[in-house]
Amino acid sequence: MQSYLPCSKTRHHILVRGIVQGVGFRPFVYKLATSLELAGFVFNSSSGVTIEVEGDASAIRTFIDSLKLHPPQLAEILDLTVSEIVPEGRKGFDILESREEPGEFALVSPDAGTCDACWRDFGDPSNRRFGYPFTNCTHCGPRYTIIRDIPYDRPKTTMSEFVMCKECSAEYGDPADRRFHAQPNACAVCGPSLCLVPSGASPDDCSFTGKDSLPPIRMARQLLREGKIVAVKGLGGFLLACDASNAAAAAELRRRKRRPDKPFALMARDLQAIKSICAVSPADEAALQHLRRPIVVLSRLSPEDAGGNNLPDVLAPGNNTLGIMLPYTPLHYLLFSDSPGSASEFTALVMTSGNLSEEPIVVSNADALQRLSSIADWFLLHNRDIATRVDDSVVRIFERRERVLRRSRGFVPLAIDLNIELNQVLAVGAELKNTFCLTRGRHAILSQHIGDLENYESMCFFGETLEKMKHLFQISPTAIAYDLHPDYRSTRMALDSGIDRRFAVQHHHAHIASCMAENHLRGKVIGVAMDGTGLGTDGTIWGGEFLVANLAGFERRGHLRTVPLPGGDAAIRQPWRMALSYLRDSFGSQIPEEIAFLKAVPGAQLNLVDTMISRHIQTVQTSSCGRLFDAVAALLGLGSEVTFEGQAAIALEMAVEPSVTDRYEYGLQQAEPIVVDLRQTVVAVVRDLARGRRPNEIAACFHNTLSAAIVEVCCCIRKSDGLDRVCLSGGVFQNQILLGLTARELRRLGFGVFLHALVPANDGGISLGQAVIANELLRRGD
């Protein structure tokens, strides 16, 4: 715009959108403007941060460049618009009160782990926050888990009940202070405090008046050393802790939590402790130390390399990896020692979600004392409410890049910029590992990990989170997307939603669209969805799929040969059923009797399932790759029955001998669609078992075979369709060996290979795919 007055000074209006609230953005703007001698103001609004600056033109250019290039550490600027306006001759620079703008929305920052400066405060005996469990500033600490409404100001957070003391108020109002306008600002005098109570206590027994946190913390450490299980209230919910080196304590936690096999998450005090038990690459190190502080899946050191820090197998039975994180609050740090200057009392602590089996993580003190009383011996509580429950996130490094396996604390509600304009759509996700997705503007906002929608509590979690996100982001969906499967609870919720524009999305098309969306792909791609189960358009259960897909639709151009899935969910819990199904498919009625796992299954059960398969009773045909992994794992004796989804497949991956490079034969039926026939593979596996080949060599051979088959089908589709971009998605591609083999070979052959990083390859990413498909169909007028 043209300036209206002949003035040497200019004035600009700047609107900044993105993660710009709750991250110290206004103090940053204040300091920057005053350092450049610019006048004006800044305030939070429902749409972001509004700035007006007046002064020398070159100083304003420097100001804008600094905003773009050097924003606060937690900020993420998605859009910055600048317009020149009439100078007013204003003096000084001010931070104004926040303003609500009906219909507008601002993005909300995820929680962040403690920053370096706050760690220094926490560990400095001369600092008034020495040893204070809730130390934070504008660069770190809780955000999403304490926010009740926007704009992000203290009265709209769960910190509202804590009145800042004189010193904290001074920091909060001092533009030169790191805690200037830090909404969770607090200290031992005025902030949240701790209470330690035994199981059986009531909320009335809790006293949060103590300013000294060390007595309850020291007692908690003593209890952990004694092998007790302590429920610890954290940022997004409760964690159940015990000494990771105490096998009996970990086993007891498994028994009480009814979680016999699934690996526990661990926490270690520092990187040095993690390196004493796991191999840590530079990329792993960056992920561990990032302010998101996720659980990072790491390769476990051999007992010889781990020396005296060899942790018991009960932590992750049968796994050669551990999921481990660093403390993300001072409270967690205190569970290891009083301060950085004192030795850690534990190599690592088990830190598993504080919930009953398959229920959402517990967040309130009252609920914890009631619902976790059968698990925890003691409760370490604090008196800051958790407004939103959020589990810990899980990531793994693949090809030196962080890949999200469970997207929650630290990531949510960070919006994913899809670089296209979107309608306001709700996608409700899948049945397992559920997330939902809301779209607005060009943003996709995924919920935190909701979990398996198996019970009333999970559905309530879904509902409460959905209402909160719709409110925070001012989204009123006009269309809804859901899975094709009519029995998914998410599907039934969508059909009961009252939203008229509905889009039923095939499960594996959603997987591929999800991968396309986060990689900003348009047009057609080859989509390889290797997954557990999803209802296909032909009524069978798909899961080993080759699609030619765009965001509007797909053609099924290939799949794994279908076999009977005997007993539905029972076949998932009992992989031996799928092994029997594959044996029947491969050998007919002449199954070799010497196969070991057949002898381990009671004869009556074996005969019953055999009859189901042969007579097609309570069976449905499936091309599921996940079930194929189950079958081969069972054949190798790696798990005839499982207690969590993917257990057998993980065991098969863990068994692989990397030096083995040969593979088995397989068939490729050049039909429409192409069928990958693995009967020769299954026969070869049985033959190798009979001749005594080691299971880890067979497991490697199987991975090599499946990868080769996937690559060959992609080559066939490229030949017929001229496509050379491949999206690899689905939970099976969490398998690092299969993913690595397949991606490398595809690239060697000239394909462009696209993987997940921002959202999970598993069903946790489904909702993003559903959302972009619905948006594309709306755009096309469907």
N, C-alpha and C positions, 0 to 999 in steps of 0.2 A: 504494500500500500504506500501511497505517497504521503509524506509528512505535510501537515497543513500549515505549520508555522516555520518561519525562517529562524531556526534555532540550531546552535552548534551541538546540542544534545539530542539524542533520539530516545524513543521509548518503544519497547517491544512487549507484546503479550505472548506468553509461551504456555502451551498446554502439554504436559508430559503424561503419557499413559504407560502403563506397565506395572511392574512391582515397584511402586514408588511410595507406598505408605507403610509405616512401621519398620522402615529400614534406615532411618536417619536422613531421609532425603531433604526435609525442610531445614534442619540444622546445617546440612551440607550446602544448600542453596544460600542460606543466610551468611555463612562464613565466606563463601565464594564471592557473593555480591559485595559484601562489605570490604573484602580484601581488594576488590577492583574499584572501590569507591562508587558503586552504583546505588542508586536509590530505588525504592519500590517496595514490593511485598511478595509473600508466598503464602499459599494456604492449601490445605487438603480439601478436595471436593469429592463428590460421589463419582466423578469421572477420572480422577487422578490427582495431579498437582498442578495448580495454576500459579504462574509467576508473571509479574510485571516488573521490568527493570528499565531504568532511565539513566542515561549518562553518556559518556563518550562512546562513539560508534565502535572504535577498535576494542574498547573494554567489553562492550556487549558481545562482540564477535568472540572474544576470548572466553567470556562467560558461557556462551552457547557451546563452543567447542569443548570446554571442560565438562559441561553437563553430559555431552555425548560420549566423551572419551574416558572420563575418569569419575563415573558415578560411585556412590557408596557401594561397599562390597556386596551387600545383599540385594541391591537394586538391579532391576532388569528393565531397561527402557525399550518398549516395543514401538512407541510412536511419539514423535516430538514435532509439534507444529508451532511455527513462529509467524507472527504478523506484526508489522510496524503500526503503531498507533500514535495519537497526538501526545506530545510531551506535556506534563502537568507542572513541572518545576518542583516536584516532591522532594523532600529532604529525608534522608535516613532510609533504612531498610527494616521492615517489620515482618514478623510471622503473625498472620491473622488467624482468627478462629476458623475452624473447619466449617464447610457449608454443605448442606444436603441439596442435591439437585434431583428432583423426581425423574425417574426413567433412566438416569445415568448409572454407570457402575464403574467401580475401580477394582483392579486385581488385588488380591490379598497375598501377603508373603507367607511362605511356609515357616515353620519353626526352624531355628538355626542353633547349632551347637555353640558352646561358649567360645568367644573369640580369644585371641592371644592376649589382648590387653586385659580382659576380665580374668583370664587365668593368672596373669601377673598380680592383679589385685587380690585374687583369692589366695595366692601363695605367699603374699608379703606380710610378715608379722606386724609391720608398721602400718599397714593399710586397714581402714575401719571395716573393710569387707573380708578380712583374713578369715578363711574357713567358713564364710557364709554360703550356705548351700544354694541360694537363689540369686547369686551375682549375675548381672547381665547389663547390657547397655544398648545403644541404638544399633549396634552392629551384630547383636546376637540375642539369643533367648527365645522365649515362647512368642508366638504370633497367632497362628491359626487355631491353636488349641485353647487360647484364652479369649479370642475375639467373639463377641456376641452380636455385634452389628458394625456397620461402617457409617461414616468414616472411622478409621482406626484411631480412637482416642481412649484414654484410660477409663472414662466413665462407661464405655461400651465394651469393657473387658472384665474378666473375673478378678482383675486387680482393683476394681472400683471400691471394694470394701476396705482396702488398706490405705489409710491416710498417710501421705508422705511426711516424714519428720522434717525438722528444719534443714538439716544438711542435705537430705535427698531433694527437698524442694528447691534448695539453692542450685544444686546440680541441674535439676530439671529446667530451671529458668535461665541458666547461664549459657549463652550461645557458644562460649569457648570450651564448654565441658563436653566430654564424650557422651554424657547421659542427658544432654540437652534434648528435651521432649522425648526421652525414652519412656514409653508408656508403662512397661513393667518395672520401672526403676524402684528399687527397694533396698533395705539393709536390715540388719538384725534388729534394729530398734523399731522399725515400722512395717517390715514386710512379713511374708509368710514364715512360718516356723514349723518345727517337727514335733512328732509325738511317736513314741514306740509303745505298742500295747500287745499283749499276748492274744492268741486265738481265744475266742469266747468273750472278748471284751465288747462293749457296746459303744456307739458313738459318744454317749455321755461320759464314758471313761477317759476320753481323749482330752489332754490338756496341751494347748498350743501356745502357752504363755512364755515359754523359756526363750531367752535371747541367745543362750549358748547352745549351739547345735551339737557340740562334741559329745556330751554325755549320752544322748540316745544313739548317736552314730557309733560311738565306741562300744556300746552294749550290743548294737546290731552286728558289728564285726565279731564280737565275742561269740554271739549266737551262731554266726556263720562258721566260725572256726570249730564250734562244737558239733557241726553237722546239721544244724537246724535249717529250715526253709523259711525265708523271710519275704513277705510281700512288700514291695517297694513302690510307692506312688511316684510316678515320673511325670513327663510332660503330657503325653497323650493317653495315659492309662497306667495300670499297675503292671509291674514285672515281678515274676517269681524268681528269687535268687537263692542259690546255694553255692558252696565251694566246689568249683569244677574239678578240683583234684581229689575230692572225696567221692569215691565211686558209690559208697553206700548211700550218701545223701542224694546223689543224682538218681540212683535207682529208686529211692523212696519217692522222690519228686515224680518220677515216671509213673510209679504205681498209683500215687494219689491223684495225679492228673489224668490218669487213664490214657497215657501216651507211651505205649511200649517201645516204639521204634523211631519215630520221627526225630531227626537231629534237633538238639537244643541250640539256641543261640548263646554265644558267650560274650563276655566283656572283659577286656584286659585294661590295666591302668594306662599303659603307654605302648608306643610302637615297639620299644625294645622287648617288652614282654610278649607281644604278638610274634615278633621274629624268633623268639625262643621256642615257639610251638608250630609255626607255619612258615611256608615260603612266601615272601612278600616281594613282588616286583615293584618297580617305580610307579606303575599305574595303580597297583593295589594300594600302595602307600598314599598316593594322591586321593584315592577314593576314601580310604580310612580317615584321613585327616581333613577332608573337606567339611565345611560347616554343616553339611547335611548329616554327617555322621551315620551313614547306613551300616547295616550288617553287610560285611563283604565276605563272600565265599572264597576261601583260600585253601590251597593244597597243604595238607598236613605234613609236617616233617616226619621222617622215619624215626623210630625209637632211638636209633643210634645218633641221629643228628639232633634230636630234641634233648638228649642228655637227661638231666635231672627233671626236666619239665614235661615229661611224658604224661599226658592226661589219659584218663581211663576211656576205654572204648564205649562205655555206656553213654557217653555224651552224644555220639553219632554212630550207632552200631553199623558196621559194614561199610562205612564211608571213609574215603581217604581225603575228605575235605572237612573243614570246619567253617561255620558261619560266625564271624567274630566282629566286634565293634569296639570303638574307644568310648570312654565316658563322654556324654554330650551335655551334661550339666555338672556343676560342682557337687551336687548331692551324690551323683553316681561316683564321682572321684573319691568322695569321702568314704565310700564303702571299702576302698582299698587302703587308705592311710589318711592321717590327719592333714597332711600337706605334702607338696612336692618334695619337701626336704626330708621326709621320713620314708622308710622302706615300705614297699607294698606288702600287705599281709597275705595276698593271694596271687598266684600266677594268673588265674582268671576266675571269673564267677559265671555260673549259669545265669542267664537273664532271659527267661522265656516269658511269653505273654501271660499276663494274669487273667486267665479265663478258665472256665470249665470246657471240656472237650467240645469243639466246634461252635462255642458261643463267642460273642464279641468280647473284646478286652474290657475289663471292669474299670470304671473311672471314678466313682464316688467312694468316699470313705465308708459310708453306711453299706453300700452294696458289697464292697470288698470284705468288710467284717462279716457279712452274712454269707456271701456266695463262695468266698475263698477260704472259709474257716476249716473246711475239710482238707485243705491242701497246705496252707501256711501255718507255721508254728507261731510266728510273730508278724506284726504289721508295722512298717515304718511309714507313717502317714504325714502329710502336710495339709495345711488349711487353705490352699489356693484351689478353687474349683477348676475342673477341666471342662471347658465348654464343648469341646469336640473330641471324641475318642479317635485316636490315630495310633496304629501299630508302628513298629519299627520297619523301615524299608530294607529290602534285600537287593544287593547288586552283585554282579560278577564281571570280572574283566575278561573280555574276549577281543583278540587282535588289538590290544593296548587301549581299548575303549570301554568305558563303563556301560554295562547293559543292565537295565532294571529288571529284576525278577518279581519283586513285590513293591508297588509304588505307594508309599504312604508318607510317614514323617520325613520332613525335609524336602519332599518333592511336591506334596499336595498342600494347597490348591494352585500350584504353579500352572499357568495356562500354557497350552501348546499352541504356538502360532502356526496356523495351517496355510497362511499366505493366500487365502481365498475368502471372500465374503460368505458368511454362513447365516442360515436362518436360526431361529431359536428352537432347537430340537433337543429332546431328551432321548437318550439311548440307554436302555436298562440293563444291558450286559447279559452275561450267561448265568448258568445256575451255580457253577463252581468258580472259586476265585473271583467272585463278582466285584465289578466296579460299575459305576454308571458314568455317563458323559453328558454334559450340557454344552451346547454351542451357542455362541453369540459373537457378532462382529466377525473377526477372523480367528477367534479363539475357541479351542476345545478345552473344557475344564473337566478333568477326570476326578472322580471321587477318590478318596483313599481306599485301600483294600478293604472291602466289606467282608469278604470270606465266602464260605459256602452257604447258600440260602437253604439251610436244612431245618431251621427251627424258627419259632416265633421271635426269639431274641434277635436273630440275624435280620429278619424282616423289619423289626422295629428299628434296628441300627440303620438299615437301608432308608427307611422312611424319615427318620430324624435328620440324617445327613442330607438327604435330598431337599427337604424343606429348608434347611439352613443354607445350602448352596444356592438354591433358587432365590432366597431372600438376599444373601450377600451380593450376588452378582446380578440381581434384578432381572431374572430370566423367567419368562412365562412361556413355556414351550407350546408351540402351535402344532407340533408334530411329534410323534413318538416312534421309536424303532425298537424292535425286540427280536429275539431268536425265533426261528421257525418252529422250534419244539413246543408243542402246546402244553406240555406238562411242567415246563420250567416255571418256578414261582415268579420269576421276573417277567415271563411272558404273560402269566395270568394277571399280574399287577398292571402291566401295560394295557391289557384288554379291558381292565376295570378302571382305567385312569380317567375316562371321560374325554380324552383327547381324540378328536375325530380323524385327523390325518395320521394313519397308522401304516407302518412299513415292517412287514415280516422279512427278516434278513437271514439268509442261509449262513450257518455257523462259520463255514470255512471261507466263504466269500468275505465275511466280516474280518476274519483273520488277515486275509490278503489286503483288504482295503485299509486296515489298520496300519500295516507295514507301508503301504503306499502313502498314506496320509502323513506319517511322521517323516517320510523321505521326500515329501512334496512332489509325488509322481502323478502325472496325468496320462491319459491314453491307456493303451492295453499293455499288460505285462503277463509274463508267465508266473502264475502263483502256485507255489508248492506249499501246501498246508499239511504238515505231518503232526497229527493231533491225537487226542484220546477219542472222544466221541462227539458227534454232532449230527443232528437229523438232516438227512439229505432230501433233495426234492423228489426222489423216487420212493421215499418211505423207508429206505434202509439206513443203517447207521454208517456215516462216512467218517473218514479220519486219516486216510492216506491219499490225498487228492492233488491232482495237477489241473489247475484251472487256467484258462485264458480269461483274464478279468480286467475290467476297468471299474470305475467307481459306481457305474450304473448297473452293471450286470456281469454275468460270467457264463462261460461254457465249461462243462466238465470234460476235459480232454484226456484225462487218464486217472487211474486209481490203482491201488493195490488190489489184488484178487480178493474177492469177498469170501469170507468163511462164516459159519454159524457162530453167533454170540450166545452161548447157552446160559440163560438165567439172568440176563440183564446186569444189574448192579452186582449180583453174586459173582459174575465172571470177573468183575473188576477186583473184588475182594479176594478172589481165589484164582490166581493166574493159571493154576493147573488145568482149569476148565478150558482156557484158551489154548494151552499146550495140547490138550486132547483134541480140540477142534482142529488145530493145524495138523496134528498127526493123522486124524481121519481124512482130512483133505489131501494129505500127501501120500498116505499109504493105503487108503481105503480101509477095508476090514482087516488087513494084514499088518497091524501095528506090531513092531518088534516087542516081544514081552520083556526083554532084558532092560528096558529103559527104567532107570532108578526111580524117578519121581512117581511112576505109575504104581510102584510097590508101596510108596509111602501114603498113598491115598486109600482110605477104607474102601474095600471092594464094592460095598453097596452104593456108596456115593459115586464111585467111578462108573458103575453099571447104569445108574440113574442118569448121569450126565451124558453118557454114551448113547443112551436111548433117546434123550432129548435131541442130541445132535443128529442122529440117524433118522429120526422120525419128525424132525422139525417141530418139536414141542417146546413152547416157551423159548423160542430162539428167533433171532432176527439176523439177517445177513449183515456183516460189517466189513468195511475196508480199513478199519482203524489201525493206524501205525502204532499207537500206544498199546493196543492189545497184542500186536505182533511182538513188541518188545517184552510184554508180560509172558507170552508163550515161550519165547526163546530163553528168558530168564528161568522159567520153571523147568524147561528141559535141562538146563545146566545145573539145576539144583540150587538156584540162587533165591528161591522164594516161591513156595507153592501157595502161600497165603500172605496177604499184606494187611497192614493196619493204617496206611495212608496212601493217598493217590500218588502214583508214580514211583512207589517204593521199589518194585521189581525192576523197572526200567533204569532207575538210578543204580541198582545193584549190578545190572548188566554193564552199564557204562563204567562203573568203578572197577569191574573185573578185567577190562581190556588191557591186553599186553601191547603197548604201542609199537613194539618192533615188528610185529606181524604185519605183513603187507599183502599176503595172498587173499583171495576171496573165493566164494562159492559161485557155482553156476546159478543162473536164474533165467526165467523166460520172459519174453516181452511179446504179448499178443497185439499185433498191429491192427487193432480194431478201432472202432469209434465209440466209446473212448478206448485209449490204450490201456491194457491190463498188465500190471507187473505181477508175474506169476512166480511166487517164491517156494513152490513145492520142491523143486530140486534143492533149494537151499536148506529146507527143513530136513530133507532126506540126508543131505550131506552132514548136517549138524548131528543127526542121530548116528550116522556112520562114524563120525569122528569121536563121538562119545564112546561108542562100542569099542573102538580100537585104542582108547585110552588117551586121546589127545587132551591136553589140559584145557579146562573151561575158559581160562583167560585168553588162550589162543583162539578158541572157537568164538568167543565174544568179539575179539578183534576182527576175525574173518567175517562175522555177521555184519558188523558196522561197515566194513569195506564193501561188502556186497550191496547193502542197502544204498550206500552213497553212490556206488556205480550205477545202480538202477535209476536213481533219481536223476543223475546227470544224463543218462542215456535218454530218458523220456524228455528232458528239457531240450536235448539236441533234436529229437524227433519233432517237437513242437516248433522249434526254431526253423527247421527245414520246411515245415508245412505252412507256418504263419509268418515267418520272417521276423519274429520277436526275439530280442536278445537281452531283455531286462528280466531278471528273475527275483521275485520276492520270496524269501524263506520265512515262514511263520508257523505257528502252532507250538504247543507245549513240548513236543518231541525235540524241537530244535533248541531247547535249553541244554540238550546233550551236546557238550562241547566237542566231543570227538566226531559225532556225525556232522555237526555244523561245520567244523573245521575242514573235514575231508571234502564235504560237498562244496562249500564256498570256494576253497582253493582250486578244485578241479574245474568248477564252472568258470572261474576267472581265467584259468589257464587256457580255457577254450574260447575265451573272448566274450563271455557274458558279463553284463553289468549286474552285480549281485547286491541286493538291498536287504538289510537286516534290521531288526528292532534294536533300539537303544533307549529311547525315552519312555516307551511303554513296554510292558512284558510281552514276550512272544506267546505266553500262555493265555488262558482265557481272561486274565486280568486286562488284556488289551482289546478284547472283543468289542467293548462298548464304543471305543473310538471308531472302529470300522463301521459299526452299525450307524453311528452318527453321520459320518461322511457319506455313506451310501444314501441315507435318507435325505441329506442335503442335496446331493446330486440329483436324486429323483425329483425333489421339489423344484430344483433349478430348471429341470427339463419339463416341468409341468405335469409330472405323473401323479 
